[in-house]
Amino acid sequence: MGPVSATATIITHNEAEQIAACVESVSFFAEVLVIDSGSTDDTVTRARAAGARVMSHAWPGFGLQKQFAVDQASHDWVFSIDADERVSAALRDTIEALFDGGKTPAKKVYEVNRCNHFMGRALRHGEGYPDWCLRLFHRQHGHWSADTVHEKVVYAEALGRIDGDLDHYSATSLGDYLDKQNRYTSLQAEELFNRGKGASIAKLTLSPLVRFIKFYLFRRGCLDGVPGLVHIAIGCFNSFCKYAKLRELISQSESSKPGGQP
């Protein structure tokens, strides 16, 4: 069959090591659009060499950047993918079947199941799998939220699901992964602070514990061996860090007010 009549969108910043493989995995779409926010490596050059159309746009946050990509797409149907993700052969087959022969998909929004690869292992339990993410949608029926991190597609339609995994390679090393999580927890804390949320002692202590029990025991993350344990342990620590950073922001804000403690 010919190319799928949709645009695959990717947002990038210094993704030279990942971008070519990502673009190649979505090359069956009629258009691959990369929105770059000032990369200083070879991201743009490699994206264009792989066949993508590349545009530059200053960084406004994850949600707004992804929505900018949707707005610039040449097609109404959009598949959003991150630079560290790859469309598997099974997922490609399912997407092509949806559009085969010029068909219009039965639904307007679809989730795909993301398979997280961590420390050399495809996680099949815990918080790593199943990991359903809404990625394929008609832009007249869905849009990205304005969240700075952990953005999501806002929609009001019946939701469909697509067979086949979206493979996610979140970092080239454990150190890179920890650096990324540190940045994410800072963004999460800032977002919670801007929404006027608090961070009680209960949240600091219980949130990591509940997370561990839920994902390591109830969702059987223990079956993913050491990579599963490390992945969930970092997630629990992230939960703690998010609220600890939020408490710091609240303390700094209060001390800066007239009459506050220095």
Backbone hydrogen bonds, N-H to C=O, Kabsch-Sander energy under -0.5 kcal/mol:
donor,donor_aa,acceptor,acceptor_aa,energy
4,V,28,F,-2.8
6,A,4,V,-2.6
7,T,77,W,-2.5
8,A,31,E,-3.0
9,T,7,T,-0.6
9,T,79,F,-2.5
10,I,33,L,-2.4
12,T,35,I,-2.5
18,Q,15,E,-1.2
19,I,15,E,-2.7
22,C,18,Q,-1.8
23,V,19,I,-2.8
24,E,20,A,-2.3
25,S,21,A,-1.6
26,V,22,C,-0.8
26,V,23,V,-0.9
27,S,24,E,-1.3
29,F,26,V,-1.8
30,A,4,V,-2.9
30,A,6,A,-0.6
31,E,6,A,-1.4
33,L,8,A,-3.2
34,V,32,V,-0.5
34,V,53,R,-3.2
35,I,10,I,-2.9
36,D,34,V,-0.6
36,D,55,M,-3.1
37,S,12,T,-2.2
46,R,42,D,-2.7
47,A,43,T,-2.5
48,R,44,V,-2.3
49,A,45,T,-2.2
50,A,46,R,-1.5
51,G,48,R,-1.3
52,A,47,A,-2.4
53,R,32,V,-3.0
55,M,34,V,-2.7
57,H,36,D,-2.5
62,F,148,T,-1.7
63,G,147,D,-2.4
65,Q,61,G,-2.2
66,K,62,F,-2.4
67,Q,63,G,-2.1
68,F,64,L,-2.1
69,A,65,Q,-1.8
70,V,66,K,-1.9
71,D,67,Q,-2.4
72,Q,68,F,-1.5
73,A,69,A,-0.8
73,A,70,V,-0.9
78,V,137,F,-2.8
79,F,7,T,-2.9
80,S,78,V,-0.5
80,S,135,R,-2.4
81,I,9,T,-2.6
81,I,79,F,-0.5
83,A,11,I,-0.6
85,E,82,D,-1.8
86,R,167,D,-2.6
88,S,86,R,-0.6
88,S,165,D,-1.6
92,R,88,S,-2.5
93,D,89,A,-2.2
94,T,90,A,-1.8
95,I,91,L,-2.5
96,E,92,R,-2.8
97,A,93,D,-1.9
98,L,94,T,-1.5
99,F,95,I,-1.2
100,D,96,E,-0.5
100,D,97,A,-0.5
102,G,99,F,-1.6
103,K,100,D,-1.1
109,V,158,A,-0.6
110,Y,136,L,-3.1
111,E,160,G,-2.8
112,V,133,C,-2.9
113,N,162,I,-0.5
113,N,164,G,-0.8
114,R,112,V,-0.7
114,R,131,D,-2.6
115,C,166,L,-2.1
116,N,114,R,-0.6
116,N,128,G,-1.3
117,H,168,H,-3.3
118,F,116,N,-0.5
118,F,121,R,-3.1
121,R,118,F,-1.4
123,L,116,N,-2.9
123,L,121,R,-0.7
126,G,219,R,-2.8
128,G,125,H,-1.3
129,Y,125,H,-0.7
129,Y,126,G,-0.5
133,C,112,V,-2.8
135,R,110,Y,-1.6
135,R,133,C,-0.7
136,L,110,Y,-1.7
137,F,78,V,-2.3
137,F,135,R,-0.6
138,H,108,K,-2.4
139,R,76,D,-2.8
139,R,137,F,-0.5
141,H,138,H,-2.6
143,H,154,V,-1.7
145,S,152,K,-2.8
154,V,143,H,-3.8
156,A,141,H,-0.6
160,G,109,V,-2.5
162,I,111,E,-2.2
166,L,113,N,-2.4
167,D,86,R,-2.1
167,D,165,D,-0.7
168,H,115,C,-2.9
169,Y,84,D,-3.3
169,Y,167,D,-0.5
170,S,117,H,-0.7
170,S,168,H,-0.7
177,Y,173,S,-2.1
178,L,174,L,-2.4
179,D,175,G,-2.2
180,K,176,D,-2.3
181,Q,177,Y,-2.4
182,N,178,L,-2.1
183,R,179,D,-1.8
184,Y,180,K,-2.4
185,T,181,Q,-2.6
186,S,182,N,-1.5
187,L,183,R,-2.1
188,Q,184,Y,-2.7
189,A,185,T,-2.3
190,E,186,S,-2.2
191,E,187,L,-2.2
192,L,188,Q,-2.4
193,F,189,A,-2.5
194,N,190,E,-2.5
195,R,191,E,-1.2
196,G,193,F,-1.7
197,K,192,L,-2.6
204,L,200,S,-2.1
205,T,201,I,-2.3
206,L,202,A,-3.2
207,S,202,A,-0.6
207,S,203,K,-1.3
209,L,205,T,-0.8
210,V,206,L,-3.2
211,R,207,S,-2.1
212,F,208,P,-2.1
213,I,209,L,-2.3
214,K,210,V,-2.5
215,F,211,R,-2.5
216,Y,212,F,-2.4
217,L,212,F,-0.8
217,L,213,I,-0.9
218,F,213,I,-2.2
219,R,214,K,-1.8
220,R,217,L,-1.0
221,G,215,F,-1.8
222,C,216,Y,-1.6
223,L,220,R,-1.8
224,D,221,G,-1.9
225,G,222,C,-1.0
228,G,224,D,-1.4
229,L,225,G,-2.0
230,V,226,V,-2.8
231,H,227,P,-2.5
232,I,228,G,-2.2
233,A,229,L,-2.6
234,I,230,V,-2.4
235,G,231,H,-1.7
236,C,232,I,-2.3
237,F,233,A,-2.3
238,N,234,I,-2.6
239,S,235,G,-1.7
240,F,236,C,-1.8
241,C,237,F,-2.9
242,K,238,N,-2.7
243,Y,239,S,-1.5
244,A,240,F,-2.3
245,K,241,C,-3.0
246,L,242,K,-1.6
247,R,243,Y,-2.3
248,E,244,A,-1.8
249,L,245,K,-2.3
250,I,246,L,-2.4
251,S,247,R,-2.6
252,Q,248,E,-2.6
253,S,249,L,-2.3
254,E,250,I,-2.4
255,S,251,S,-2.3
256,S,252,Q,-1.1
257,K,253,S,-0.5
257,K,254,E,-0.8
260,G,257,K,-2.7
